[in-house]
Each structure stands twice: as structure tokens, then as C-alpha cells.
């Protein structure tokens, strides 16, 4: 199996706020993400997965904790939600593919969300957190793919709401995805 994995955090839009579909901006933005397998030298073996609405970045293996989210990382979260499918010699074979799963902007599992501090007030955003669209989530994940140095994904996949995100990425960024 994948074994023990750790969530990493990528922060962007520190200097230039990130523009949302609503016209509002956010910055800085942090995305919690996990990777499995190795990115090859050609950087063409990456698969981006979009999780379901109630999912997280933790797709496979065992992750005992995520920085900064405390009790929200319950015992149900510790085993990856696609653990049976992601790993060496599994459906998404990490012997061949570099698998990336990021938590959505606005979700409570480590990415910027309503409980995050608003840098302008120093207090949690709460109800002032902006409305987030599917396109906003896709755009933030494309920024993460850029950060990882990937020009074109081998594929995108997702479950439930994640499937809609795949369609959004493929339609809006057709040059960024193979299949």
C-alpha cells in the first residue's frame, strides 16, 4: 500500500490577490495537498484527482494529522478515501503515475476557508468568506499544478462533485490535460 503520508501546504497569492469568479479577491490562499508516487523526468505522468464535496486531500494511505485543523481530522479521515485504488500495483499505479490530490478552497481540511484568519482583520472570515465556485476551485488547483512544475497532466479524475471539476478543467484548460 501507500503507507503513511503527510499533507503539505502550498500558499500563493501573497503579493497579488487571487481573483474569484464573483469579482472578489482572496490572498494569501493556502491549499492542503498530498502526492503519491514520483513525478518522472518528462513531467508527463501526473494525475490530478478532485475529491467529492465532503472529501479531503487524503486519498490514500494513513495520515494521522493535518497541520492546523485539530479535532476536525477525525478517525474517519485518517485512512484515505480511495485507498483501495491508489498505490503500487493498484488501479492508479503509483509505480507509474504521480498522483496529486488537493483540498478545495473553502474546505475545512487545511485549505483557506471560513475559519481561516482574514489578513485584513486578523480574525476568522466567518460569514464574510466569499462565495466559491467550481471554476474558483479548478483555478486554484491549476495554480498548484503550476507550482509542482507540471505543464500538462496525464489525466484528471474525480468522484461526485470531483467529476464536475474534471469537466471544468478539461473545458477551460484543454491544453493542460491529456485524457
N, C-alpha and C positions, 0 to 999 in steps of 0.2 A: 504494500500500500504506500501511500504518500508519507505516512508517519506524522511527526509533529511539524506544524507550520506556524508562521508568525505573520500577523498583519503588519504591513508597513504603511506609512503615511506619506502622501505627496501633497505639498502645499504649493499653490500657484496664485496668480492674480494679486500678489503683494503690492506691486507698483502700479499696475494697470488693472482697474476693476474688471471683473468678468461680466459682460453684458448678457442679461437674460432676455428671453422672448417677450417678457412683459414690458421691457424697456428699463427696468430697474437693474442695478448692478450689485454685485457682491465681491468682496475681496477683503482679506485673503480667503481662499477656499482650500479646504483640506479634503482629500479623498483617501479613504482607507482602502487598501487593496492587498491581494495576495497573488503570488505567481507560483506556478508548478512547472517542473521541467526546466530545460535550458533553451535560451534563445540561440539559434545557430548563427554561424558567421555571416551568412547571407541575410539574416534577419527576416526570413520569409516563412517561418514555421509557427507564428503566433496565432493563437485562437483567443478571441475576446468573448467572454460569456457575460450575459446580462442576467441577473437573478430575478426571481419572482418578486412581487410587491413586498412581501414580508420577509424576504431573504436578506442575505448579507454577502460580504466579500468572501466568506469562508465556505468554499465549495468542496474541499476535500481534506482528508486527514483530521488530525486532532489539534485544536487551538485552545489552550486553557484560558486565555485572556486577551483583551484588546485594550490598548492604552486609552485611558480617559473615559471609558464608558461604564466602569464599575459593575453594579448589580444587573444592568441590562444584558450583560453577557451571561445568560443563564446556562444551566446544564444542557438544555436542548440545543444551544448554539455551538457547543464545543466540538461536535462531530460534524464535518462538512455535509451540506445538504445534497451534494452529488457525489459523495464519497464512493459509491458503488461504480461510478462511471469514469472518474478521473484518477489517473495514476499509471504506474508502469503496467503495461500489458492489458489495460482496461480500454473501454470504448474510446475515450480520449487519452491516447497513449502518451504519457509524459516521457517515454523513451525517445519519442519523435517530435512531439509538439511542446511549445511553450504556451502554457495556459494562463490567462490573466482574468481575474475577476475583481471588480471594484464595487464598493458600496456606493449607492446612489447619493447624490447631493440631496440633502433633506432627510436622509435616513438616520436612524439613531445608533448605528453600529460603527461610529468612528469618523464619518464624514461630516462636513459642516451641516448643521441642522438647527431647528428652533432652540434647542438647549445650549447651543454654542454661544459664546460671547460675541456680541456685536462690537467691533472695534471702535465704533464711534461713541458708544455709551459705556463699554466695559461690562455690560450686563447681558444676560441671555436675550436673544432675539425674541423668544416667545411668539406672541401673535403677530409681531411685526415682520417675521420671517417671510420673504417674498414667495409668491406662488411659483412652483417649479413645474415645468412641462417635460414631456418626453424628450423634446428637442434639447432642452437645457441639460438633461442628464446625459444624452448622447454627446453633446458638445463638450461636457467636462471629461467624459471618458476618452474622447478623441485627444484632448489635451494630455491625458495620462499616457496614451499610446505614443504621442509625440515625445513626452518625457522619457519613455522607455526606448526611444530611438527606432521605432517601427514605422516605416513609411506605408507598408501595405500589409494588412492582416491576411493570413491564410484563409480564415473563416471567422464568422461571428455566429454565436448560438445563444439561445436563451429559453427560459421556461416562463410560460404565462405572460405577464407584462414584459418580461425579458424578450419574448418573441417580437412584440411590437417595437421594442427598442432596436432589435436587429433590422427590422424593416426600415425604420427611420434612418439608421446609419447607412444602410445599403442605398437608399434613395437619395439621401442628402450628401453622402460622401462615396459615390460609386467607385472612385479611383482608389479608395483606401481598403477595399475588401475583395478577396479573391472569390469566395463562394459563400 
